[in-house]
Amino acid sequence: MASVWAEMKRRNVVRVAIAYAIVSWLLIEIASTVFPMLMLPEWTATFVAVLLILGFPVALIFAWAYELTPEGLKKEKDVDRSESATRLTDRKLDFVIIGVLAVTVAYFIGEKLFWSDVTVSESQSESASVTTAEITRSIAVLPFVNMSGDAEQEYFSDGITEEILNALAGIRELAVTSRTSAFAFKGKSISIPAIAKELGVAHVLEGSVRKSGERLRITAQLIDVASDRHLWSESYDRELTDVFAVQEEISANIAAALKVSLLGETVATPAPPAAVPEAYDLYLRGLQQVSLQTFAANAQAEKYFQEAIDIDPKFVRAYAALGWTWFNQSNSGSVPRDVNLPKIRQLLERGLKLDADNAGLIGISGQLALWDGNLEQARVHFGRAMTLDPPYFGIWYSYSDTLWFLGRLSEAVKVRTDWLQSDPLNPNAHGMMAFTHYFLGDADATFAAASRLREIAPDNPYGLFINGLIRIVDLGDLANGILAFEESLKIDPDDHEVIILVGLLCYSIGEIESAEAFIDKGRQLAPENTMVNAARAYGLALRGDLTAAKQISLDALAEHRQFERWFGGYITLRFAVDELIDRGEPMQAVEMILQAEPKWVAFRDQGPSDALHLSTNPGRYGVGPFLIDYFADFARALRAAGDETGAGNVLAHMQTNLNWRHEHSLLDFESRDAELFALQGRLDDAMDALERAEKNGSMYLLWQYRLIHNRIFDEIRDHPRFVALVERVEAEMQRQRNEYVSKRPPAYQIPL
């Protein structure tokens, strides 16, 4: 044994082992410190350590088998012992070991004196870099893990997370990632550094919740991402009845760990919690449903929030949540606006008596003002709500919409961009940006935003819906647009408006059997909906039963005044105006239109020179991107009633708005221009516009209605260019029908 040890020393195996171990130790320490700062995956540091461990025996074998000589590296057996240079190599290795030890000592001294305290020193003094300070003062609260062994308790652990998040968000100088973006990582195996890099934060809070009967255990730990250190960790065992005190206690500890004193020692008092645990429990269940964004989920959320208020009539947050849920229902089309509007007004009055400074309720005031057409008042309410709390429910969305409707497009885009930057994984923020690009006419950016929405929220139907919409409206690709809509219906099968849109699209490409199946399903879900009745009228007209189509349209105009619901009012209004003009009752058509939209009197009575703001305002009561569809028939009714001045004013507003939209490069349908030109007697210009609509594809949706059943074009209907246009459109729709049928999955079932 002694001879083997002596031989190992002679061959410098021992010195190589010592040098290798020291160098490996230094490399592992550097990797474990530097790699997390570079946001490299956790496995990279482990990979370096494994490689060095595997390399150790290789280095020893190499040292035993080879010797470094003045002539280079040689096998040990080929070296003459009398000419061996092992002693010279000994000295070189000694110098290497001493040098590496010196570097190691210097590294650890520097790390202790400078590196490890970088975060602390930045937190204890004003940083020269604002960006660095902002990053240091940032945190993401990841969804606490449900450890209860019951999937139905998932909503409770989510609720605990949200309450902690809300409490931290009250610290104005602390950047807290929104709930939506933080919850995007729920259930995913992604490293903390990767999450922090995606969200742009310096700290991450994670934890778990175990609920058993009335006993509750919450564990939480705060991680400094750069150093991968646990700054703070704690467990809480409590009775469920004092869960709110636990939330406040956790928030206070986290704030202390983050050195909130540097942020001015200003910790906002959390909003008053529900006094009744059962009400709070229902509130959390409702929030979980709201996040799903489907018709059924909104209905279930409404039920939970209403029950929470019934149990605790002073629970203000439930009032705000219920109000916004009713808005969501009407905005999505699941419940008519006229049904929810009185309930929202009553709820708001009760809620504001309890808390006049609740951001959610103030936002509801803004949404009501927006619906009423009081855009400036809506802007004031939303602006105030944005300053009271972190943006609440749909306030980001509605605030930017209000600015857009006011014609303040650059401000609206900035609000939407800020929302996306502050909440990068929020599906609603990406959906809003997709629609922004859509209305700005940027198809590529729209597709990119919709694709990102689908990536971060594959169970959200709107990514597929927007993808289909841009294909249909901007590209004229009805076949693939229908397929995208059908995919979205797999996620939200109760969305009768998308079902009806698919039916109308199937009519457009001549897929009649499928169209009627979809429309029958939509009628089962919402028999009185304007779009459902419009689709029924459309189908009857295509089959030649114009009398029945017009009667349905008259009833819809009289009973369901929802012009803004996609193409529903557009179809029914035109059929109704046709019928009343044929009956010799055009004034009744005018009266019905103004009864549905009383503020349109201004468009009839004032020209653009007297009320320019009406023409250049794309808002609720201006000539908006969809409302403008109705003005041609409004002018037609006025003209038939003998009010040529009123008809001229309406057409002038329509012209001014189209000019404004063209100036700002906003989305437009060339068929609108064609209708305007035809009513102005500019028939060649009308034909040119129709051919442009064919070229860009905007003609194809409802093309039979835009061309065949559109009396505005009666004067050019027999023109050779018009006849040729209709033939080309028919051929293209047949081609797209074949494409749709060939691409539809063989097992696809039409809703029945």
C-alpha positions in Angstrom: 0.0 0.0 0.0 2.9 2.4 0.9 4.4 1.8 -2.5 1.2 2.6 -4.3 0.8 5.8 -2.3 4.4 6.8 -3.0 3.9 6.1 -6.7 0.7 8.3 -6.7 2.7 11.1 -5.1 5.5 10.6 -7.6 3.1 10.8 -10.5 1.5 14.0 -9.0 -1.9 12.3 -8.7 -2.4 13.7 -5.2 -1.5 17.2 -6.2 -3.9 17.0 -9.3 -6.7 15.8 -7.0 -6.1 18.7 -4.6 -6.0 21.3 -7.4 -9.0 19.8 -9.2 -11.1 19.8 -5.9 -10.2 23.5 -5.2 -10.9 24.6 -8.8 -14.2 22.6 -8.8 -15.3 24.1 -5.5 -14.6 27.6 -6.8 -16.5 27.0 -10.1 -19.5 25.5 -8.3 -19.7 28.5 -5.9 -19.5 31.0 -8.8 -22.2 29.1 -10.8 -24.6 28.9 -7.8 -24.2 32.7 -7.3 -24.1 34.0 -10.8 -26.4 31.7 -12.8 -29.6 32.7 -10.8 -28.7 36.4 -11.4 -28.5 35.6 -15.2 -32.0 34.0 -14.8 -30.6 30.7 -16.1 -32.7 27.6 -15.2 -32.0 25.9 -11.8 -30.6 22.8 -13.5 -27.7 24.6 -15.1 -25.8 25.0 -11.8 -26.5 21.4 -11.0 -25.3 20.3 -14.4 -22.0 22.1 -13.8 -21.5 20.3 -10.5 -22.3 16.9 -12.0 -19.8 17.5 -14.8 -17.1 18.4 -12.4 -17.8 15.3 -10.2 -17.8 13.0 -13.2 -14.5 14.6 -14.3 -12.7 14.0 -11.0 -11.8 10.3 -11.6 -11.0 11.1 -15.2 -8.5 13.7 -14.1 -6.9 11.2 -11.6 -6.6 8.5 -14.3 -5.1 11.0 -16.6 -2.5 12.1 -14.0 -1.6 8.5 -13.3 -1.2 7.5 -17.0 0.4 10.7 -18.4 3.3 12.9 -17.5 4.0 16.5 -18.6 7.6 16.6 -20.1 9.5 19.4 -21.8 8.6 17.7 -25.0 4.9 17.7 -24.2 2.4 15.2 -22.8 3.6 11.6 -22.9 2.4 8.3 -21.6 4.1 7.6 -18.2 5.3 4.2 -19.4 7.2 5.9 -22.3 9.1 8.2 -20.0 12.7 7.3 -18.9 12.7 7.5 -15.1 16.2 9.1 -15.2 14.8 11.9 -17.4 11.5 12.3 -15.5 10.3 15.9 -15.0 7.9 15.1 -12.2 9.7 17.3 -9.7 9.4 20.2 -12.1 5.7 19.4 -12.5 5.5 19.2 -8.7 6.5 22.8 -8.3 4.2 24.0 -11.1 1.2 22.2 -9.5 2.2 23.7 -6.1 2.1 27.2 -7.7 -1.3 26.4 -9.3 -2.8 25.3 -6.0 -1.4 28.3 -4.1 -2.8 30.6 -6.9 -6.2 29.0 -7.0 -6.4 29.2 -3.2 -5.6 32.9 -3.3 -8.3 33.5 -6.0 -10.8 31.6 -3.9 -10.0 33.6 -0.7 -10.2 36.8 -2.7 -13.6 35.8 -4.2 -15.1 34.9 -0.8 -13.9 38.1 0.8 -15.3 40.1 -2.1 -18.6 38.2 -2.0 -19.0 38.8 1.7 -18.0 42.4 1.6 -19.8 43.5 -1.6 -21.9 40.9 -3.5 -24.1 39.5 -0.8 -25.1 42.9 0.4 -25.9 44.4 -3.0 -29.7 43.9 -2.6 -29.6 45.1 1.0 -27.6 48.2 0.2 -29.9 49.1 -2.7 -32.8 48.7 -0.4 -31.3 50.9 2.3 -30.3 53.9 0.1 -31.7 55.6 -2.9 -30.4 53.8 -6.0 -28.8 55.9 -8.7 -30.8 53.8 -11.2 -34.6 54.2 -11.1 -35.0 51.0 -13.0 -32.9 49.0 -10.4 -34.9 50.5 -7.6 -38.2 49.6 -9.2 -37.1 46.0 -9.8 -35.9 45.7 -6.2 -39.2 46.9 -4.9 -41.3 44.3 -6.8 -43.0 41.1 -5.9 -45.2 38.4 -7.4 -47.6 36.5 -5.1 -47.9 33.0 -6.7 -51.1 31.0 -6.2 -50.9 29.2 -2.8 -51.1 25.5 -3.3 -54.2 23.7 -2.1 -53.1 21.0 0.2 -56.5 20.0 1.5 -56.9 16.9 -0.7 -60.1 18.3 -2.1 -60.1 19.9 -5.5 -63.3 21.8 -4.6 -61.3 23.8 -2.0 -59.1 25.2 -4.8 -61.1 28.5 -4.7 -60.3 29.0 -1.0 -56.5 28.8 -1.5 -56.9 31.1 -4.5 -58.8 33.5 -2.3 -56.1 33.5 0.4 -53.6 34.4 -2.3 -55.7 37.2 -3.6 -56.2 38.8 -0.2 -52.5 38.8 0.5 -51.9 40.2 -3.0 -54.5 43.0 -2.4 -53.0 43.9 1.0 -49.5 44.2 -0.6 -50.9 46.2 -3.5 -51.9 48.9 -1.0 -48.3 49.8 -0.6 -48.1 52.4 -3.3 -44.3 52.3 -3.8 -44.2 48.5 -4.1 -44.7 47.0 -7.6 -47.0 44.0 -7.1 -47.7 41.8 -10.1 -51.4 41.5 -10.8 -53.5 38.5 -9.8 -54.1 37.5 -13.4 -50.4 37.4 -14.4 -49.3 35.6 -11.2 -52.1 33.0 -11.5 -51.0 32.2 -15.1 -48.3 29.9 -13.5 -50.8 28.0 -11.4 -50.2 24.3 -11.7 -47.2 24.7 -13.9 -43.7 23.3 -13.1 -41.7 26.4 -13.8 -38.7 27.5 -11.8 -38.9 30.6 -9.6 -36.1 32.4 -11.6 -38.0 31.8 -14.8 -41.2 33.1 -13.3 -39.5 36.1 -11.9 -37.9 36.8 -15.3 -41.3 36.5 -17.1 -42.9 38.9 -14.6 -40.0 41.2 -14.1 -39.9 41.0 -10.3 -37.1 40.7 -7.7 -39.1 38.8 -5.0 -41.6 35.9 -5.1 -44.0 34.8 -2.4 -45.2 31.2 -2.5 -47.0 29.1 0.0 -49.8 26.5 0.7 -53.1 26.3 2.4 -54.5 23.2 4.2 -58.1 23.5 5.2 -59.7 20.7 7.3 -63.1 21.5 8.7 -62.8 24.7 10.7 -59.0 24.4 11.1 -56.7 26.2 8.7 -52.9 26.1 8.2 -51.2 28.6 6.0 -47.5 28.4 5.2 -45.7 31.2 3.2 -42.1 31.9 2.2 -40.6 35.0 0.6 -37.7 34.4 -1.9 -35.1 36.9 -3.1 -34.7 35.7 -6.7 -31.2 37.1 -7.3 -29.6 35.3 -4.4 -32.1 32.4 -4.2 -32.4 33.1 -0.5 -35.4 32.7 1.7 -35.8 36.1 3.3 -38.7 35.0 5.4 -40.8 31.9 6.1 -43.7 31.3 8.5 -46.6 28.9 9.2 -49.9 29.8 10.7 -52.4 27.5 12.4 -55.8 29.2 13.0 -59.5 28.6 13.3 -61.2 29.5 10.0 -63.2 32.2 11.9 -60.1 34.4 12.2 -58.8 33.9 8.7 -58.9 37.7 8.0 -56.5 38.3 10.9 -54.2 35.7 9.5 -54.2 37.5 6.1 -53.3 40.8 7.7 -50.6 39.2 9.8 -49.0 37.5 6.8 -49.1 40.7 4.8 -47.4 42.7 7.6 -44.6 40.1 7.9 -44.0 40.2 4.2 -43.9 44.0 4.2 -41.4 43.9 7.0 -39.2 41.4 5.2 -39.2 43.6 2.1 -38.0 46.5 4.2 -41.1 48.5 3.6 -39.5 51.3 5.8 -37.5 52.2 2.7 -40.8 52.7 0.9 -41.9 55.3 3.4 -43.2 52.8 5.9 -46.6 53.3 4.3 -48.7 50.1 4.5 -52.2 50.6 3.4 -55.0 49.2 5.6 -56.7 46.4 3.8 -60.3 46.8 2.7 -62.7 45.8 5.4 -63.3 42.0 5.1 -66.6 40.3 5.3 -67.8 39.9 8.8 -69.4 36.6 8.0 -67.1 33.7 6.9 -69.9 32.1 4.9 -70.3 35.2 2.8 -66.6 35.5 2.2 -66.5 31.8 1.2 -69.2 32.5 -1.5 -67.3 35.6 -2.6 -64.2 33.5 -3.3 -66.2 31.0 -5.2 -67.6 33.8 -7.3 -64.2 35.2 -8.1 -63.0 31.8 -9.3 -65.9 31.6 -11.7 -65.4 35.2 -13.1 -61.8 34.2 -14.1 -63.2 31.5 -16.5 -65.0 34.1 -18.8 -67.7 31.9 -20.1 -71.5 32.4 -20.2 -72.0 29.6 -17.7 -69.3 30.8 -15.4 -70.7 34.3 -15.3 -74.1 33.0 -14.4 -72.6 30.9 -11.6 -70.6 33.9 -10.3 -73.7 36.0 -10.2 -75.3 33.4 -8.0 -72.4 33.2 -5.6 -72.1 37.0 -5.2 -75.8 37.5 -4.7 -75.8 34.8 -2.0 -72.9 36.5 -0.3 -74.8 39.8 -0.2 -77.9 38.0 1.1 -75.8 36.6 4.0 -73.9 39.8 4.7 -75.7 42.9 3.3 -72.7 45.1 4.3 -70.1 43.1 2.3 -69.1 45.9 -0.1 -66.7 43.9 -2.2 -69.5 41.5 -3.1 -71.6 44.4 -4.3 -68.8 45.6 -6.7 -68.1 42.0 -7.9 -71.8 41.4 -8.6 -72.2 44.7 -10.5 -69.2 44.0 -12.8 -70.5 40.5 -13.4 -73.8 41.9 -14.7 -71.7 44.2 -16.9 -69.8 41.2 -18.2 -73.0 39.4 -19.0 -74.4 42.3 -21.0 -71.1 43.0 -22.8 -70.7 39.4 -23.8 -74.3 39.2 -24.9 -75.5 36.5 -22.5 -78.0 38.9 -20.8 -79.7 41.8 -22.6 -78.5 45.2 -21.4 -82.0 46.4 -20.6 -82.4 43.5 -18.2 -79.3 44.2 -16.2 -79.3 48.0 -16.3 -82.0 48.6 -13.6 -80.4 46.0 -11.3 -77.0 47.7 -11.6 -78.3 51.1 -10.8 -80.0 49.8 -7.7 -77.0 47.8 -6.6 -74.7 50.8 -7.0 -76.9 53.1 -4.9 -76.9 50.5 -2.0 -73.1 49.9 -2.3 -72.1 53.5 -2.3 -74.0 54.1 0.9 -71.8 51.5 2.5 -68.5 52.8 1.0 -68.4 55.8 -1.2 -64.7 55.3 -1.9 -64.8 51.7 -3.2 -62.9 51.6 -6.5 -65.0 48.8 -7.9 -68.2 50.8 -7.3 -66.8 54.0 -8.6 -65.8 52.0 -11.7 -69.4 50.9 -12.0 -70.5 54.6 -12.0 -68.1 55.1 -14.9 -69.5 52.2 -16.8 -73.1 53.4 -16.3 -72.1 56.9 -17.6 -70.4 55.2 -20.6 -73.6 53.3 -21.4 -75.6 56.5 -21.0 -73.4 58.2 -23.5 -71.9 60.6 -20.9 -68.3 60.0 -22.0 -66.6 62.8 -20.1 -68.3 61.8 -16.9 -67.3 58.2 -17.5 -63.7 59.3 -18.0 -63.7 61.2 -14.6 -65.1 58.2 -12.7 -62.7 55.7 -14.3 -59.8 58.1 -13.7 -60.7 58.4 -10.0 -61.1 54.6 -9.7 -57.6 54.1 -11.1 -56.1 56.2 -8.4 -57.9 54.6 -5.4 -56.8 51.0 -5.7 -54.9 48.9 -8.2 -57.1 48.7 -11.3 -60.2 46.8 -10.3 -62.3 44.3 -12.3 -62.9 45.8 -15.8 -61.7 49.4 -15.1 -58.6 49.2 -17.3 -60.7 48.0 -20.1 -63.6 50.5 -19.7 -61.3 53.4 -19.1 -59.4 52.9 -22.3 -62.6 52.3 -24.2 -63.9 55.7 -22.9 -60.8 57.5 -24.1 -61.1 55.7 -27.5 -64.8 56.7 -27.8 -63.8 60.3 -27.0 -61.5 60.2 -30.0 -58.4 60.4 -27.8 -56.8 57.4 -29.5 -53.2 57.9 -28.5 -54.2 58.1 -24.8 -56.4 55.0 -25.1 -53.5 53.0 -26.7 -51.2 54.2 -23.9 -53.6 53.0 -21.2 -53.9 49.6 -23.0 -50.1 49.4 -23.4 -49.6 50.3 -19.7 -52.1 47.6 -18.7 -50.3 45.0 -20.7 -46.9 46.0 -19.3 -48.2 45.9 -15.7 -50.1 42.7 -16.2 -48.2 40.8 -18.9 -50.1 37.5 -18.5 -53.6 38.9 -18.3 -55.8 37.4 -21.1 -58.1 40.4 -21.1 -55.2 42.8 -21.6 -54.0 40.8 -24.6 -57.5 40.6 -25.9 -57.8 44.4 -25.6 -54.6 44.9 -27.5 -55.7 42.5 -30.2 -58.9 44.5 -30.7 -56.8 47.7 -30.7 -54.6 46.4 -33.5 -57.8 45.2 -35.3 -59.4 48.6 -35.3 -56.1 50.2 -36.3 -56.1 47.9 -39.3 -52.9 45.9 -38.4 -53.8 42.3 -39.1 -50.4 40.9 -38.3 -50.3 42.5 -34.9 -53.8 41.3 -34.2 -52.9 37.7 -35.0 -49.8 38.0 -32.8 -51.8 39.3 -29.8 -54.5 36.7 -30.3 -51.9 34.0 -30.5 -50.3 35.2 -27.3 -53.7 35.1 -25.6 -54.2 31.5 -26.7 -50.7 30.7 -25.4 -51.2 32.1 -21.9 -54.8 31.1 -21.6 -55.7 28.1 -23.7 -59.0 27.7 -21.9 -60.1 31.2 -22.8 -62.3 31.3 -25.9 -61.4 34.8 -27.0 -58.1 34.0 -28.5 -59.8 31.7 -31.0 -62.6 34.2 -31.5 -60.4 37.1 -32.3 -58.3 34.9 -34.6 -61.5 34.0 -36.5 -62.8 37.6 -36.5 -59.7 39.1 -38.1 -59.8 36.3 -40.8 -63.4 37.0 -41.6 -63.5 40.8 -41.5 -60.0 41.8 -42.5 -59.0 39.0 -44.9 -62.4 37.7 -46.2 -61.3 34.2 -45.1 -64.7 32.9 -44.0 -63.8 29.2 -44.2 -61.0 29.4 -41.7 -62.8 32.0 -39.6 -65.7 29.6 -39.1 -63.4 26.8 -38.1 -61.8 29.2 -35.5 -65.2 30.1 -34.1 -66.2 26.5 -33.9 -63.1 25.8 -31.8 -64.0 28.6 -29.5 -67.4 27.1 -29.0 -65.8 23.9 -27.7 -64.6 26.1 -24.8 -67.8 28.1 -24.3 -70.7 26.1 -25.9 -73.3 28.5 -24.4 -72.2 31.6 -26.3 -75.2 31.9 -28.5 -73.9 35.0 -30.2 -70.9 33.1 -31.6 -73.2 30.3 -32.5 -75.4 32.7 -34.5 -72.3 34.3 -36.1 -71.3 30.9 -37.3 -74.8 30.3 -38.7 -74.7 33.6 -40.6 -71.2 32.8 -42.0 -72.4 29.4 -43.1 -75.3 31.1 -44.9 -72.7 33.4 -46.6 -70.7 30.4 -48.0 -73.8 28.5 -49.0 -73.6 25.8 -46.3 -77.3 26.1 -45.6 -77.9 22.9 -43.6 -75.1 23.8 -41.2 -76.3 27.4 -40.9 -79.8 26.3 -39.9 -78.5 23.8 -37.4 -76.4 26.5 -35.7 -79.3 29.0 -35.7 -81.7 26.5 -34.2 -79.2 25.9 -31.4 -78.8 29.7 -30.8 -82.6 30.0 -30.8 -82.9 27.3 -28.1 -80.4 29.2 -25.9 -81.7 32.7 -26.4 -85.0 32.8 -28.3 -85.6 36.5 -27.9 -82.1 37.7 -28.7 -81.8 40.3 -31.5 -79.0 38.4 -33.3 -81.1 35.2 -33.2 -84.1 36.9 -34.7 -81.8 38.6 -37.3 -80.4 35.2 -38.3 -83.9 33.8 -38.7 -84.9 36.8 -40.8 -81.7 36.4 -42.9 -82.4 32.7 -43.6 -86.0 33.4 -44.5 -85.0 36.1 -47.0 -82.5 33.7 -48.6 -85.3 31.2 -49.1 -87.5 33.9 -50.6 -89.9 34.4 -47.7 -89.4 38.2 -47.4 -92.8 38.7 -45.7 -91.9 36.6 -42.7 -88.4 38.0 -42.6 -89.7 41.6 -42.5 -92.2 40.7 -39.7 -89.5 39.2 -37.5 -87.4 42.3 -38.1 -90.3 44.7 -37.2 -90.9 42.9 -34.0 -87.2 42.9 -33.1 -86.9 46.6 -33.8 -89.9 47.3 -31.6 -88.9 45.1 -28.7 -85.2 44.6 -28.6 -83.3 47.8 -29.2 -79.7 46.5 -29.3 -78.2 48.0 -32.4 -74.7 47.5 -31.0 -74.9 43.7 -30.8 -72.8 42.8 -33.8 -74.9 42.5 -37.0 -78.2 41.8 -35.4 -79.7 45.2 -35.5 -78.1 45.9 -38.9 -80.1 43.1 -40.5 -83.4 43.7 -38.7 -83.3 47.5 -39.2 -82.9 47.2 -43.0 -85.7 44.7 -43.4 -88.0 46.8 -41.1 -87.3 50.0 -43.0 -87.9 48.2 -46.3 -91.3 46.9 -45.0 -92.5 50.3 -43.6 -91.5 52.1 -46.8 -93.4 49.5 -48.9 -96.4 50.1 -46.7 -96.2 53.8 -47.2 -95.3 54.4 -43.5 -91.7 55.7 -43.6 -92.3 58.1 -40.7 -93.1 55.2 -38.5 -89.7 53.8 -39.4 -88.1 57.1 -38.4 -90.0 57.1 -35.1 -89.0 53.6 -34.2 -85.4 54.3 -34.9 -85.4 57.4 -32.7 -87.3 55.6 -30.0 -84.5 53.0 -30.0 -81.8 55.7 -30.1 -83.2 59.0 -28.9 -79.9 60.9 -29.1 -79.8 60.3 -32.9 -82.2 63.3 -33.2 -79.0 65.4 -33.1 -77.7 63.8 -36.3 -81.0 64.5 -38.0 -81.4 68.1 -36.8 -77.8 69.3 -37.0 -75.2 69.1 -39.7 -71.5 68.6 -39.1 -70.8 72.3 -39.3 -73.1 72.8 -36.3 -72.1 69.6 -34.4 -68.7 68.4 -35.7 -68.0 66.5 -32.5 -70.9 64.1 -33.4 -69.2 63.1 -36.6 -65.7 62.7 -35.3 -66.7 60.9 -32.1 -66.6 57.1 -32.6 -68.3 56.6 -29.2 -71.5 55.1 -27.9 -73.7 57.8 -29.4 -71.5 58.9 -32.2 -71.0 57.3 -35.5 -69.1 54.3 -34.2 -67.5 51.5 -36.1 -70.7 49.4 -36.1 -73.3 52.0 -35.5 -72.4 53.7 -38.7 -73.9 50.7 -40.5 -77.4 51.9 -39.5 -77.1 55.5 -40.8 -77.7 54.6 -44.5 -81.1 53.1 -43.6 -81.8 56.0 -41.2 -81.2 58.5 -44.0 -83.3 56.3 -46.4 -86.2 56.4 -44.0 -85.9 60.1 -43.6 -85.8 60.7 -47.3 -88.8 58.5 -47.9 -90.7 60.5 -45.2 -90.0 63.7 -47.1 -87.3 65.0 -44.7 -84.6 65.7 -47.2 -82.8 68.1 -44.9 -82.6 65.5 -42.1 -81.4 62.8 -44.6 -78.7 65.2 -45.9 -77.5 65.9 -42.3 -77.3 62.2 -41.5 -75.4 61.4 -44.7 -73.1 64.4 -44.0 -72.2 63.1 -40.6 -71.6 59.7 -42.1 -69.2 61.2 -44.7 -67.4 63.3 -42.0 -66.9 60.2 -39.8 -65.7 58.1 -42.7 -63.2 60.8 -43.6 -62.1 61.0 -39.9 -61.6 57.2 -39.8 -59.6 57.2 -43.0 -57.5 60.0 -41.6 -56.7 58.0 -38.5 -56.2 54.7 -40.5 -59.0 53.0 -38.6 -60.8 49.9 -39.6 -63.5 50.5 -42.2 -65.7 48.6 -44.5 -65.7 49.7 -48.1 -69.3 48.7 -48.5 -70.2 51.5 -46.1 -68.6 54.0 -48.5 -70.4 52.4 -51.4 -73.8 52.8 -49.6 -73.0 56.4 -48.8 -71.9 57.2 -52.4 -75.1 55.5 -53.8 -77.4 57.6 -51.6 -75.4 60.7 -52.6 -76.0 59.8 -56.3 -72.2 59.0 -56.9 -72.9 55.7 -58.6 -69.4 55.2 -60.2 -67.8 55.9 -56.8 -70.2 53.4 -55.3 -69.2 50.7 -57.8 -65.5 51.4 -57.2 -66.0 51.0 -53.4 -67.8 47.7 -53.9 -64.9 46.4 -56.0 -62.4 47.5 -53.3 -64.6 45.6 -50.7 -64.3 42.5 -52.9 -60.6 42.9 -53.2 -59.9 43.2 -49.5 -62.4 40.6 -48.5 -64.7 42.8 -46.4 -67.6 42.2 -48.8 -68.0 38.5 -48.1 -69.6 38.5 -44.7 -73.4 38.8 -45.3 -72.6 39.4 -48.9 -76.2 38.4 -50.0 -77.5 41.0 -47.7 -75.0 43.7 -48.7 -75.6 43.1 -52.5 -78.7 41.0 -53.4 -81.1 42.3 -50.7 -79.8 45.9 -50.5 -82.2 48.3 -52.2 -79.6 51.1 -51.9 -77.9 49.6 -55.0 -81.1 49.3 -57.1 -79.8 52.0 -59.5 -76.7 50.0 -60.3 -78.0 46.5 -59.9 -78.1 45.9 -63.7 -74.8 47.5 -64.4 -72.4 45.0 -66.0 -69.7 45.7 -63.4 -72.3 44.9 -60.6 -73.4 41.7 -62.3 -69.8 40.6 -62.8 -69.0 41.4 -59.1 -71.9 39.2 -57.9 -70.7 36.3 -60.1 -67.2 36.5 -58.8 -68.4 36.7 -55.2 -70.6 33.6 -55.7 -67.7 31.7 -57.2 -65.4 32.6 -54.3 -68.0 31.6 -51.7 -68.4 28.2 -53.4 -64.6 27.8 -53.2 -64.6 28.7 -49.6 -67.5 26.3 -48.9 -65.4 23.5 -50.4 -62.4 24.4 -48.2 -64.5 24.6 -45.1 -66.1 21.2 -45.7 -62.7 19.6 -46.4 -61.1 21.0 -43.3 -63.8 20.4 -40.8 -62.9 17.4 -38.6 -64.7 14.3 -39.6 -66.0 13.8 -36.1 -67.3 17.3 -35.7 -70.8 17.6 -34.4 -73.0 20.6 -35.2 -74.7 21.8 -31.9 -78.1 20.3 -31.6 
